[in-house]
């Protein structure tokens, strides 16, 4: 009598599919907490708009650097939580960490006109595209 087994066509191809599912960046902070930096980038004719979720990061702890078409967003997270029952501390938790993300845009950004705003844990960057340099033909004498 023959043994029956279920045929799974994808079992042999497990290695091929590994790594195809992209997960958001995850940052491990002290104390086992994790912070993720999620972003949306949109473009109009002459401006890129970046919306990055940075919950729990104070406005003064957010740093944005623009170098040509390279944009870097970084922040420092500091969390403290303490539960008291009367005068006795029942539990105290704190963790610290840094989060950073860099990306390159297809066109260079005009750093002098870039604007960054932070509200309700969302950083909004308005990054105007640098005007293309007008070419000038030089006469050869």
FENSULRA-V800227 format. One record per residue. N is the residue number from 1. RES is the residue in one small letter. PSI is psi as a letter, one per 30 degrees, with the letter a starting at -180 (999 if undefined). Layout:
# FENSULRA-V800227
n/res/psi
N/RES/PSI
N/RES/PSI
This chain:
# FENSULRA-V800227
n/res/psi
1/x/k
2/x/k
3/x/k
4/x/k
5/x/l
6/x/k
7/x/k
8/x/j
9/x/f
10/x/f
11/x/e
12/x/f
13/x/g
14/x/e
15/x/e
16/x/e
17/x/f
18/x/k
19/x/f
20/x/f
21/x/j
22/x/k
23/x/l
24/x/l
25/x/k
26/x/k
27/x/k
28/x/k
29/x/l
30/x/k
31/x/g
32/x/f
33/x/l
34/x/k
35/x/k
36/x/k
37/x/j
38/x/k
39/x/l
40/x/k
41/x/k
42/x/l
43/x/k
44/x/a
45/x/e
46/x/g
47/x/k
48/x/k
49/x/k
50/x/k
51/x/j
52/x/k
53/x/j
54/x/i
55/x/k
56/x/g
57/x/k
58/x/l
59/x/e
60/x/f
61/x/g
62/x/k
63/x/k
64/x/k
65/x/k
66/x/k
67/x/j
68/x/c
69/x/g
70/x/k
71/x/k
72/x/k
73/x/k
74/x/l
75/x/l
76/x/k
77/x/k
78/x/j
79/x/k
80/x/k
81/x/k
82/x/k
83/x/k
84/x/k
85/x/j
86/x/b
87/x/f
88/x/k
89/x/j
90/x/e
91/x/k
92/x/k
93/x/k
94/x/k
95/x/l
96/x/l
97/x/l
98/x/k
99/x/k
100/x/k
101/x/k
102/x/k
103/x/l
104/x/k
105/x/l
106/x/f
107/x/l
108/x/k
109/x/k
110/x/j
111/x/e
112/x/f
113/x/g
114/x/k
115/x/k
116/x/k
117/x/k
118/x/k
119/x/k
120/x/h
121/x/g
122/x/k
123/x/k
124/x/j
125/x/k
126/x/j
127/x/j
128/x/k
129/x/k
130/x/k
131/x/k
132/x/k
133/x/k
134/x/k
135/x/k
136/x/k
137/x/k
138/x/k
139/x/k
140/x/k
141/x/999
